[in-house]
């Protein structure tokens, strides 16, 4: 019995096609210790995830102002220079995306990202502009690894799950994709990804 032909590759964006490092913005004015204090006291990880889930920045900022007003300026610095937190293409990925385009593979993006800032992504990493379309968590109000966002991906783009492969750098997201029948690969660098895609018959 032969394996199904893979016709579609779905890429996560952050730390797969594009680097993201908000510390680049803060390190201009803050010490490493001050950044660490901000991350902890402002609960930046939770705030960022809420933005990825569809919360507006205005709402997140107002909540932080009530809880820790002395950290609002640091959050604003990141938000107002979001492009400065993007480090550009992950090495080798632009060439890989170009190769897949030339081979006629359908390419889609699925990302946990704020609807208010995702427009910066293809500017910093032009390969993102080569994708047919993006499914953005902040626009949909749902986040990976919730299987619902993968089900939405399948429905919106008419995917046949066993003919599609999803790539992400977070194991939980890979597991979420696999739970709805998609082939799912953990991204640990472009050379490993190339090997995985060859094993699926996507690359020669």
N, C-alpha and C positions, 0 to 999 in steps of 0.2 A: 504494500500500500504506500503510495507516494505522499509526501507532505503537501499541504495546500500551498499554492503560490501566494507569496506575500505581494500585495498590490499597493499597500499604503503603509507609510511610516509616520508615526505621530511623535513629535518631539516635545518634551518639556523645554522651557526656555532657560530659566535661571540656573546657572552652573552646569548647563548642558551645551546650549548655544551661546550664552552670554554670561559674563562674570558680573557679580553683584557684591559690593563691599562698602557698606555705609560708613565704615570706619575711615575711609578715604576723605570723606567730608569733615568728619568730626576731628580728625587728627591735625587739621590745620590750626585749630584753636584750643584743643583739649589734650591733656596728657592721657596716657593709656589708663591710668587709674581713674581719671575723671570719666572717661568713656565707659569703663566698667561700672562705675557707680550709676551713671545714667541708665545703662542697659538694664540694671537690676531694679533701680527705684522707679523708673518710668515703665517697667515691664514691656520693654520695646518689642520683644518677640511676640507677645500676645497682641500688642497694638498693631504690629505689622500684619499679623495673621488676620486680624479683624478687617484691616483695609483690603487684604487679598480676598476676604469673604464678602466684600461689597459695602462695607461701612465707608462713609464719606470721611475725608480728612477733617473737614470742619467739625464733624461730630466727635471724632477721635481726639482732636485737639482740645475741644471744650471739656471732654471728660478728663484729660490729663491736667488741664488748667484747674479743675476742681480738686484733683487728687494730689498733684505735685507741680504747682505752678512754676517753681524754679527750674523745671526741666523743659518747659514749653519752647524756650528759645532754641534749645539743642534739637528738639524734634523739628522745629521750623527750619533750621539750617539744613537738615537732611532733606526735608520735603521740597524746599525752595531750590535746592541744587541736586535734585534726584539724578539728573544726568551725570553728575560728578561721582555718583556711587556705582555707576556702571563701568566695568573695566574693559569692555570690548569683547570680541569673539573668543570663545574657548579655543585654544590652539588646535588646528586641524579640522575644525567643524565646518568652516565655510567651504573648504575644498570637498568635504564629504557631501554636504548638501548639494553643491554644484554637480557632483558626480551622479547623485541620485536623480536630480532633475534631468540630466542628460540621458539617463537610463529610462526615463518615463515613469518613475515611481511617484505616486501621489503623496504629497507631503503636507501635513497639518501640524499646527501647534496646539498644545494643551498646557496651560500655565496657571499656577496660583500667582496672581498679580493684581494690583489695584487697577480698576478701570480708569482711574484718573492719571496714571503714569505710564501705562503700557505703550503709549505712542512713542516713548523714548527708545524702546527696545530695538526696532529695526534701524534706527539711526546709528546706534552704537554697534550693532551687529547686523550688517546688511543681509546675511544669509536668512534672517527671519523674514525679510521681505520676499524671499523666494518661495515661501510657504504659500499654499493655496489660501489658507485662512487660519485664524486663531480662535480657539475657545478659551475665554478669559474668565477665571473664577469670579473676579470682582464684578463682572457684568452679569453673571448668572446667579450670584448669591449662594454658591456652593463651592466646596473646596475638595481637592484631592487630600486624602485618599478615599473620600466617600464614594462608594460605587455608583451613586446617582450621577456624578459628573461624567463618569465613563459611559454610563448608559445614555446620557445626553449626547456625548460625543458620537456614539454609534448611531443614534437616531438622526441627529442633525446632518451628519455627513454620509449617511447611508452605508455605513461600514459593515462588512462581513467580518465578524471578530476573528475567525481563524485565518483571515487573509490580511490582517493588520497587526503591526507591532508597535508597542508604545515604549518609549525610552525616557528614563528619569534617573536622577542621581539620588533619590530618596527611596529606601527599601519599602517603606510603607506604601508609597505611591505605586511602586511596581506591583506590590501584592494586590492593591486595589484594582489595578488594571487587569491582572490575571484572574481576579475573582469574577469578572464579567466575560471571560473567555478570550480576551486579547492576548496575543503573545506579548511578553513584557520583559524588558532588559534593563538591568541596573547599569547606569553609566559610570564608568570609572576611568575614563580617558578614551580618546578617539581610536587608538590602536586596538584596544579591547573591543570597542564597539564595532569596528570594522570586522574583527574576527567573528563576533556574534552575528552580524548581518550576513557574512559569508556562509555561516553554518545554516542560516535560514534560507539561503539561496537568493538573497536580495542583491548581493555583490558577487562577482565572479571570483 
